[in-house]
Amino acid sequence: MKYFGTDGFRGKANEVLTADHAFNIGKFLGWYFTDGAHKKASCVIGKDTRRSSYMFEYALAAGLSSGGVDVNLLHVTTTPSVSYVTKSGDFDFGIMITASHNPFYDNGIKIIDKDGFKMEDAVLEKVEDYLDGKVEITCARNENIGKITDYIQGRNQYISYLTSTTIHSFRGYKVGLDCANGAASSIAKTVFEMLGARTYMIHDEPDGLNINVDCGSTHIESLQKFVVEKGLDVGFAFDGDADRCFAVDEKGNVLDGDLIMYLCAVHMKERNALIDDTVVATIASNMGVEKALEKQGIRMKRTPVGDKYVSLEMQEHGYSIGGEESGHIIFNKYSTTGDGILTAIRVMEIIVGKKTMPSFLTAGVTLFPKTQINKRVQDAAAVLENPVVKEAIDQASLELDGSGRVLIRKSGTEPVIRILVEAREEEVCRKLAEQIAAKMEEAGQ
């Protein structure tokens, strides 16, 4: 699609994504969901803490109401909360304004369907046709103009829901929370304190410009240091819209999305709650985790990179858990999308239930070293079809002989080929990745 990628319409605010875009997206959705103002429709809007989110919120609300939709503003909240409120509140759709883990100057518009999933492509294509002037619509008139209402109770309902997903009290546990100066700042502390934890906060003072700056799940180092210095039992870091979660154990070691999926899947299998003994991951998940899961009698089923593909696989087969190394974890029983705070609760539930420290929960996993090289080329497709490049990739796979893997994929947004090699020895990873990159360099000239 021209504007909407796997995570919505995203780009630099007022350059790639403008207030005019937001108004027109809202205007079209208003017309589409009210069938030209012949029926009533309602939606919710949430936003993260970046400065431009307010501009886009007001532009979207104006467009939607002019199209005839009643708009309910959740204000600063998380992406998963918008999914939850949209589904549980019987709204026609939801919108989240966020650029997730990107810098403050980027932003995005993510549209969610009535069941809490990402909006189907067929609807997004219609929105794009309108933005390109291919469709004419009418505005609502008189009493059909939509109203705009604050809906803070929706966020409160979500907080109550999160606390209801566990029977355990977290009393006596010292928990660090890195909110990335983003959407989790308004929710995470309340949730964990309601569950009894003693919370220690960092990066929970957003100013519109500091979201994701040297903090959160993409910059985990500060939480590692914080957990060790404060002597905490565990720490959790979220990204800007809190649909991702990384954990840090009591020793300062990082538990990324792969390790969190491992410990949760093993726990679920022990309780006969892991459907078909299967975890859904992407092709980017670490082979060491896959091997560790196999020892526990659990299969890893891989999809293309993107939580969208993980979600579709889970929906189709009813699998219990899936996610990405980046920290998007989906628990089918509780949510339609990745939810960082919910993920943190699930990890805490295991720690409390087993009466153990988090470092013991992943003791059976040895991550494979990996080397990733992003190779910029003029024509990625042509380079990948080059016989010399193909031979280099085949030769690397043959050399690994099942003790590692080679993953080659094109970037969806730029002329870059991503080379990933995993093996039991770091030196082998680096050597094979560099050999493939060199052949691509030759082929790309």
Residue pairs with C-beta under 8 A, 6 or more apart in sequence:
1 121
1 124
1 125
1 128
2 128
2 132
3 9
3 21
3 127
3 128
3 131
4 111
4 121
4 124
4 127
4 128
5 412
5 413
6 306
6 308
6 412
7 100
7 108
7 110
8 96
8 108
8 109
8 110
8 111
9 17
9 21
9 25
9 108
9 109
10 16
10 17
10 99
10 102
10 106
10 107
10 108
10 109
11 17
11 106
11 107
11 108
12 105
12 106
12 107
13 50
13 52
13 55
13 56
13 105
13 106
13 107
14 52
17 56
17 107
17 108
17 109
19 55
19 56
19 59
20 59
21 109
21 131
22 55
22 56
22 59
22 60
22 63
22 109
23 59
23 60
23 62
23 63
24 63
24 130
24 131
25 60
25 63
25 109
25 111
25 127
25 131
26 59
26 60
26 61
26 62
26 63
26 64
26 65
26 66
26 67
26 69
27 63
27 64
27 66
27 67
27 137
27 139
28 63
28 67
28 126
28 127
28 130
28 131
28 135
28 137
29 43
29 63
29 64
29 67
29 69
29 93
29 111
29 127
30 41
30 63
30 64
30 65
30 66
30 67
30 68
30 69
30 140
30 146
31 37
31 67
31 68
31 137
31 138
31 139
32 67
32 123
32 126
32 127
33 41
33 43
33 67
33 69
33 92
33 93
34 40
34 41
34 67
34 68
34 69
34 140
34 144
36 137
36 138
37 67
37 68
37 138
37 140
37 141
37 144
40 68
40 70
41 68
41 69
41 70
41 92
42 69
42 70
42 71
42 72
42 91
42 92
43 64
43 69
43 70
43 71
43 72
43 86
43 91
43 92
43 93
43 94
43 95
44 71
44 72
44 73
44 74
44 82
44 85
44 86
44 89
44 91
44 94
44 95
44 151
44 154
45 57
45 60
45 61
45 64
45 71
45 72
45 73
45 74
45 82
45 94
45 95
45 96
45 97
46 74
46 75
46 76
46 77
46 78
46 79
46 81
46 82
46 85
46 94
46 95
46 96
46 97
46 155
46 183
47 53
47 54
47 56
47 57
47 74
47 75
47 76
47 77
47 96
47 97
47 98
47 183
48 76
48 96
48 97
48 98
48 99
48 182
48 183
48 211
48 240
48 241
49 76
49 181
49 182
49 183
49 185
49 206
49 208
49 211
49 240
50 98
50 99
50 104
50 105
50 106
50 107
50 208
50 209
50 211
50 240
51 104
51 208
51 209
52 104
52 105
52 107
53 76
53 97
53 98
53 107
56 97
56 107
56 109
57 73
57 75
57 97
60 71
60 95
60 97
60 109
61 71
61 73
61 148
64 71
64 146
65 71
65 140
65 145
65 146
65 147
65 148
66 139
66 140
66 145
66 146
67 137
67 139
67 140
67 146
68 139
68 140
68 144
68 145
68 146
69 92
69 146
70 146
70 147
70 148
70 149
71 146
71 147
71 148
71 149
72 89
72 91
72 149
72 150
72 151
72 154
73 148
73 149
73 150
73 151
74 81
74 82
74 85
74 151
74 152
74 154
74 155
75 150
75 152
75 155
76 183
76 185
76 186
76 206
77 154
77 155
77 158
77 183
77 186
77 187
78 158
78 183
78 184
78 187
78 241
78 242
78 243
78 339
78 340
78 341
79 96
79 98
79 100
79 110
79 183
79 241
79 242
79 243
79 337
80 242
80 243
80 335
80 337
80 338
80 339
80 340
80 341
80 342
81 154
81 155
81 158
81 187
82 94
82 95
82 96
82 112
83 94
83 112
83 116
83 117
83 335
83 336
83 337
84 116
84 157
84 158
84 161
84 335
84 336
85 91
85 94
85 151
85 154
85 155
85 157
85 158
86 93
86 94
86 112
86 113
86 114
86 116
87 114
87 115
87 116
87 336
88 157
88 161
89 154
89 157
90 114
91 114
92 114
93 111
93 112
93 113
93 114
93 119
94 111
94 112
94 116
95 109
95 110
95 111
95 112
96 109
96 110
96 112
96 241
97 107
97 108
97 109
97 110
98 107
98 108
98 110
98 183
98 240
98 241
99 106
99 107
99 108
99 240
100 108
100 239
100 240
100 241
100 243
100 244
101 180
101 212
101 216
101 217
101 218
101 239
101 240
101 244
102 108
102 212
102 240
103 211
103 212
103 213
104 208
104 209
104 210
104 211
104 212
104 213
110 118
111 118
111 119
111 123
111 124
111 127
112 118
112 119
113 119
113 120
113 123
115 336
116 335
116 336
116 337
117 311
117 315
117 336
117 337
118 308
118 311
118 337
126 135
129 135
130 137
140 146
155 186
155 187
158 187
159 187
159 190
159 191
159 194
162 187
162 191
162 341
162 342
162 345
163 191
163 194
163 195
165 334
165 342
165 345
166 195
166 345
166 346
166 348
166 349
168 195
168 348
168 349
168 352
168 353
169 195
169 196
169 352
170 192
170 195
170 196
170 197
170 348
170 352
171 196
171 197
172 196
172 198
173 196
173 197
173 198
173 233
173 234
173 348
173 351
173 352
174 197
174 198
174 200
174 230
174 231
174 232
174 233
175 192
175 197
175 198
175 199
175 200
175 232
175 233
175 234
175 235
175 236
175 348
176 199
176 200
176 201
176 202
176 223
176 226
176 227
176 230
176 232
176 234
176 235
176 236
176 248
177 184
177 188
177 189
177 192
177 199
177 200
177 201
177 202
177 204
177 235
177 236
177 237
177 238
177 344
178 202
178 203
178 215
178 216
178 217
178 220
178 222
178 223
178 226
178 235
178 236
178 237
178 238
179 185
179 188
179 189
179 201
179 202
179 203
179 204
179 216
179 238
179 242
180 203
180 211
180 212
180 215
180 216
180 217
180 218
180 237
180 238
180 239
180 240
180 242
181 203
181 204
181 205
181 206
181 207
181 210
181 211
181 212
181 213
181 215
181 216
182 206
182 211
182 212
182 216
182 238
182 239
182 240
182 241
182 242
183 238
183 240
183 241
183 242
184 204
184 238
184 242
184 340
184 341
185 203
185 204
185 205
185 206
187 242
187 341
188 204
188 236
188 238
188 242
188 341
188 344
189 199
189 201
189 204
191 341
191 345
192 199
192 344
193 199
195 345
195 348
197 348
200 226
200 230
200 232
202 215
202 222
202 223
202 226
203 210
203 215
203 216
203 222
211 240
212 218
212 219
212 239
212 240
214 222
215 222
215 237
216 237
216 238
216 239
216 240
217 237
217 238
217 239
217 244
217 245
217 246
217 326
217 327
217 340
218 239
220 237
220 246
220 248
220 254
223 235
223 236
223 237
223 246
223 248
224 235
224 248
224 252
224 253
224 254
225 252
226 232
226 235
227 234
227 235
227 248
227 249
227 250
227 252
228 251
228 252
232 250
233 250
233 351
233 357
233 358
234 247
234 248
234 249
234 250
234 347
234 348
234 351
234 358
235 247
235 248
236 245
236 246
236 247
236 248
236 340
236 343
236 344
236 347
237 245
237 246
237 247
237 248
238 244
238 245
238 340
238 341
238 344
239 327
239 340
242 339
242 340
242 341
243 307
243 328
243 337
243 338
243 339
243 340
244 257
244 326
244 327
244 328
244 338
244 340
245 257
245 260
245 327
245 329
245 340
245 341
245 343
245 344
245 347
246 254
246 255
246 256
246 257
246 260
246 327
247 254
247 255
247 259
247 260
247 344
247 347
247 358
248 254
248 255
249 255
249 357
249 358
249 359
249 362
250 357
250 358
250 359
251 359
253 359
255 263
255 347
255 358
255 362
256 325
256 326
256 327
257 285
257 323
257 324
257 325
257 326
257 327
257 328
257 329
258 281
258 285
258 286
258 289
258 325
258 367
259 289
259 362
259 365
259 367
260 323
260 327
260 329
260 343
260 347
261 279
261 281
261 285
261 289
261 321
261 322
261 323
261 329
262 279
262 289
262 292
262 293
262 362
262 365
263 347
263 350
263 361
263 362
264 321
264 329
264 331
264 346
264 347
264 350
265 274
265 279
265 293
265 296
265 298
265 320
265 321
266 293
266 296
266 298
267 350
267 353
268 274
268 320
268 321
269 277
269 296
269 297
269 298
273 320
273 333
274 298
274 320
274 321
275 317
275 318
275 319
275 320
275 332
276 299
276 317
276 319
277 297
277 298
277 299
278 298
278 299
278 300
278 301
278 317
278 319
278 320
279 293
279 298
279 299
279 300
279 301
279 319
279 321
279 322
280 300
280 301
280 302
280 303
280 310
280 313
280 314
280 319
280 321
280 322
280 323
281 289
281 290
281 300
281 301
281 302
281 303
281 310
281 322
281 323
281 324
281 325
282 302
282 303
282 304
282 305
282 306
282 309
282 310
282 324
282 325
283 302
283 303
283 304
283 305
283 407
283 409
284 305
284 324
284 325
284 407
284 420
285 300
285 302
285 324
285 325
286 325
286 367
286 368
286 370
286 422
287 368
287 404
287 405
287 422
288 365
288 366
288 367
288 368
288 422
289 300
289 365
289 367
290 300
291 366
292 364
292 365
292 366
293 299
293 300
294 300
295 364
296 364
301 313
301 319
303 309
303 310
303 312
303 313
305 324
305 409
306 324
307 323
307 324
307 328
307 330
307 337
307 338
310 322
310 323
310 324
310 328
310 330
311 322
311 330
311 336
311 337
313 319
313 322
314 322
314 330
314 332
318 332
319 332
320 331
320 332
320 333
321 329
321 330
321 331
321 332
322 329
322 330
323 329
323 330
323 338
324 338
327 338
327 340
327 343
328 338
329 338
329 339
329 343
329 346
330 336
330 337
330 338
330 339
331 339
331 342
331 343
331 346
334 342
335 342
347 358
350 361
351 357
351 358
351 361
354 361
368 404
368 422
368 423
368 424
369 422
369 423
369 424
369 425
369 426
369 429
370 420
370 421
370 422
370 423
370 429
371 420
371 421
371 426
371 429
371 430
371 432
371 433
371 434
372 418
372 419
372 420
372 421
372 433
373 418
373 419
373 433
373 434
373 436
373 437
374 411
374 416
374 417
374 418
374 419
375 416
375 417
375 418
375 419
375 437
375 440
375 441
375 444
376 414
376 415
376 416
377 383
377 415
377 416
377 417
377 440
377 443
377 444
378 415
378 444
379 415
379 444
380 410
380 411
380 415
380 416
380 417
381 410
382 443
383 389
383 417
383 440
383 443
383 444
384 390
384 408
384 410
384 417
386 439
386 440
386 443
388 439
388 442
388 443
389 436
389 439
389 440
389 443
391 439
392 435
392 436
392 439
393 406
393 408
393 436
396 406
396 421
396 432
396 435
396 436
397 405
397 406
399 428
399 432
400 406
400 421
400 423
400 428
400 432
403 423
403 424
404 421
404 422
404 423
404 424
404 428
404 429
405 421
405 422
406 419
406 420
406 421
406 432
406 436
407 418
407 419
407 420
407 421
407 422
408 417
408 418
408 419
408 420
408 436
409 417
409 418
409 420
410 416
410 417
410 418
411 417
411 418
417 440
419 433
419 436
419 437
419 440
420 433
421 428
421 429
421 430
421 432
421 433
421 436
422 429
423 429
423 432
